[in-house]
Amino acid sequence: MDLGYARVSTAKQDLDRQIDALRAVGIARERIYVDKKSGSTTNRVGLNTALAYARDGDVIVVHTLDRLGRAVRDTLNMIHDLAQRGIGVRNLADPIRVDSAKPDDPMSQLALVMLALFGQMERTYAIERASHARSVATSQGKRVGRPSVVDPSKLAYAAHLRDAGRSITEIVDETGITRSSLYRHLPPRPPESVMADGSLVSLREEDSTQNAE
């Protein structure tokens, strides 16, 4: 049995175009499952119902593969999991036509290989973009990673205690901030002067000065 699935990202968008395409290939309206949710949302009642209803030999038909999931890799994982249950996936309007219900068709298998390559490229580019964004943020002095959950006033007090010469153990006892959070969130100490006049000299500069003398 062919089961249709249609999805739009918001309630304001229209499902009619996808439903009409599914009806045109002979899928009954009562066998078309729908969602009005983002593809990044895992809790999609329509899709979950279709996946639960599907049996060995059935095929889930979509207008385009991105209706199943936003990322190529997620869609491929779903196709693989369904294949393990004997359930195929077929798309109607993508430039690359996929029909995983035909494992002996070399063109269908080639399409899946190409999608796997696209999925790997998508993952590689996403990692590169994230790495570049972190590098830019770090170079601009911005903190990267999870936002701090430490009370800013407590953190400022901890910095004051640290600058006053208190130990980390004492700061933990006084502020209630954990040791790991202090190491993660306390701003770095200002550089200490290493010369009597308050100037900073690196070891290399100091050596060159002594050599000159």
C-alpha positions as CSV (number, residue, x, y, z in Angstrom):
1,M,0.0,0.0,0.0
2,D,1.2,3.5,-0.8
3,L,0.9,6.0,2.1
4,G,1.2,9.7,1.5
5,Y,2.8,12.2,3.8
6,A,2.6,16.0,3.4
7,R,4.1,18.7,5.7
8,V,4.3,22.5,5.9
9,S,6.3,24.4,8.5
10,T,3.6,26.7,9.8
11,A,-0.2,26.6,10.2
12,K,-0.4,29.6,7.8
13,Q,1.1,27.5,4.9
14,D,-1.1,25.5,2.5
15,L,-0.9,21.7,2.2
16,D,-3.1,21.5,-1.0
17,R,-0.3,21.4,-3.5
18,Q,1.4,18.4,-1.9
19,I,-1.9,16.6,-1.3
20,D,-3.0,17.2,-4.9
21,A,0.3,15.7,-6.1
22,L,-0.2,12.6,-3.9
23,R,-3.8,12.2,-5.0
24,A,-2.6,12.4,-8.6
25,V,-0.5,9.2,-8.2
26,G,-3.5,7.3,-6.8
27,I,-3.2,7.7,-3.0
28,A,-6.5,8.0,-1.3
29,R,-7.1,11.0,0.9
30,E,-7.7,8.9,3.9
31,R,-4.2,7.4,3.5
32,I,-2.4,10.8,3.4
33,Y,-0.9,11.9,6.7
34,V,-0.2,15.6,7.3
35,D,1.7,17.8,9.7
36,K,2.0,21.6,10.1
37,K,5.3,21.6,11.9
38,S,8.9,22.4,11.3
39,G,11.0,19.6,9.8
40,S,13.4,20.0,12.8
41,T,10.7,19.0,15.2
42,T,10.8,15.3,16.1
43,N,7.2,15.3,17.6
44,R,5.3,15.2,14.3
45,V,2.0,13.4,15.0
46,G,1.2,12.9,11.3
47,L,4.5,11.4,10.4
48,N,4.7,9.3,13.5
49,T,1.2,7.9,12.8
50,A,2.2,7.0,9.2
51,L,5.4,5.3,10.4
52,A,3.4,3.3,13.0
53,Y,0.7,2.3,10.5
54,A,3.1,1.2,7.7
55,R,3.8,-2.5,7.3
56,D,6.2,-4.6,5.3
57,G,5.7,-3.9,1.6
58,D,4.2,-0.5,2.1
59,V,5.7,2.7,0.5
60,I,5.6,6.2,2.1
61,V,5.3,8.7,-0.7
62,V,6.2,12.4,-0.3
63,H,6.2,15.3,-2.7
64,T,9.9,16.1,-1.9
65,L,12.3,14.4,0.5
66,D,12.7,17.5,2.7
67,R,9.1,16.9,3.9
68,L,10.5,14.0,5.9
69,G,13.2,16.0,7.6
70,R,15.2,19.2,7.2
71,A,18.6,17.6,7.0
72,V,19.6,15.1,4.3
73,R,21.4,13.0,6.9
74,D,18.2,12.6,9.0
75,T,16.2,11.7,6.0
76,L,18.7,9.1,5.0
77,N,18.6,7.6,8.5
78,M,14.9,7.4,8.3
79,I,15.0,5.7,4.9
80,H,17.5,3.2,6.2
81,D,15.4,2.4,9.3
82,L,12.3,1.9,7.2
83,A,14.2,-0.3,4.8
84,Q,15.0,-2.6,7.8
85,R,11.2,-2.9,8.3
86,G,10.6,-3.6,4.6
87,I,9.0,-0.2,4.0
88,G,10.0,1.9,1.0
89,V,10.2,5.7,0.5
90,R,9.4,7.4,-2.9
91,N,9.6,11.1,-3.8
92,L,7.7,12.7,-6.6
93,A,9.2,16.1,-7.5
94,D,12.9,16.1,-6.5
95,P,15.5,16.3,-9.3
96,I,16.9,13.1,-7.8
97,R,14.2,10.5,-7.8
98,V,14.4,8.0,-4.9
99,D,12.5,4.7,-4.6
100,S,13.9,2.7,-1.8
101,A,11.2,0.1,-2.4
102,K,13.2,-1.1,-5.4
103,P,16.5,-2.4,-4.0
104,D,17.4,-4.1,-7.2
105,D,17.0,-1.0,-9.3
106,P,20.6,0.4,-9.9
107,M,19.3,3.9,-10.5
108,S,17.4,4.0,-7.2
109,Q,20.5,2.8,-5.4
110,L,22.6,5.4,-7.2
111,A,20.2,8.1,-6.0
112,L,20.6,6.9,-2.4
113,V,24.4,7.0,-2.7
114,M,24.2,10.5,-4.1
115,L,22.0,11.6,-1.2
116,A,24.4,10.1,1.2
117,L,27.2,12.1,-0.4
118,F,25.1,15.3,-0.1
119,G,24.4,14.4,3.5
120,Q,28.1,14.1,4.3
121,M,28.8,17.4,2.5
122,E,26.0,19.1,4.5
123,R,27.5,17.8,7.7
124,T,31.1,18.9,6.7
125,Y,29.9,22.4,5.8
126,A,27.9,22.8,9.0
127,I,31.0,21.8,11.1
128,E,33.1,24.3,9.1
129,R,30.6,27.1,9.5
130,A,30.3,26.5,13.3
131,S,34.1,26.4,13.7
132,H,34.5,29.6,11.7
133,A,31.8,31.3,13.8
134,R,33.5,30.3,17.0
135,S,36.8,31.6,15.8
136,V,35.3,34.9,14.8
137,A,33.5,35.2,18.2
138,T,36.7,34.3,20.1
139,S,38.8,36.9,18.1
140,Q,36.2,39.5,19.0
141,G,36.4,38.7,22.7
142,K,33.0,37.1,22.8
143,R,32.3,34.0,25.0
144,V,31.3,30.9,23.0
145,G,29.4,27.9,24.2
146,R,26.5,27.6,26.6
147,P,25.3,30.9,28.2
148,S,26.4,31.5,31.7
149,V,23.9,30.6,34.4
150,V,26.0,32.2,37.1
151,D,24.5,35.3,38.8
152,P,26.4,38.3,37.4
153,S,26.5,40.0,40.7
154,K,28.0,37.0,42.4
155,L,30.5,36.7,39.6
156,A,31.5,40.3,40.1
157,Y,31.9,39.8,43.8
158,A,34.0,36.6,43.1
159,A,36.3,38.7,40.8
160,H,36.6,41.3,43.6
161,L,37.6,38.6,46.1
162,R,40.1,37.1,43.7
163,D,41.7,40.5,43.0
164,A,41.8,41.0,46.8
165,G,44.0,37.9,47.1
166,R,41.4,35.4,48.3
167,S,41.9,31.8,47.3
168,I,39.6,29.9,45.1
169,T,38.4,27.8,48.1
170,E,37.6,30.9,50.0
171,I,35.7,32.4,47.0
172,V,33.7,29.2,46.6
173,D,32.7,29.3,50.3
174,E,31.7,32.9,50.2
175,T,29.9,33.1,46.9
176,G,28.4,29.5,46.6
177,I,29.7,29.4,43.0
178,T,31.3,26.0,42.2
179,R,35.0,25.8,41.5
180,S,34.5,24.7,37.9
181,S,32.1,27.6,37.2
182,L,34.7,30.0,38.7
183,Y,37.4,28.7,36.4
184,R,35.0,28.9,33.4
185,H,33.5,32.3,34.0
186,L,35.9,34.5,36.0
187,P,37.5,37.1,33.7
188,P,41.2,36.7,33.4
189,R,43.5,38.6,35.8
190,P,45.0,41.7,34.4
191,P,48.7,41.2,33.5
192,E,51.0,41.8,36.5
193,S,53.9,44.2,36.1
194,V,57.3,42.6,36.0
195,M,59.3,45.8,36.2
196,A,59.6,48.3,39.0
197,D,58.2,51.1,36.9
198,G,55.1,49.1,36.1
199,S,56.0,48.3,32.5
200,L,55.8,44.8,31.0
201,V,58.9,43.1,29.5
202,S,58.9,39.7,28.0
203,L,61.8,37.3,28.7
204,R,63.1,37.8,25.2
205,E,63.1,41.6,25.6
206,E,64.8,41.3,29.0
207,D,67.5,39.0,27.6
208,S,68.2,41.4,24.7
209,T,68.5,44.3,27.1
210,Q,71.0,42.4,29.2
211,N,72.9,41.4,26.2
212,A,73.1,44.9,25.0
213,E,74.6,45.9,28.3
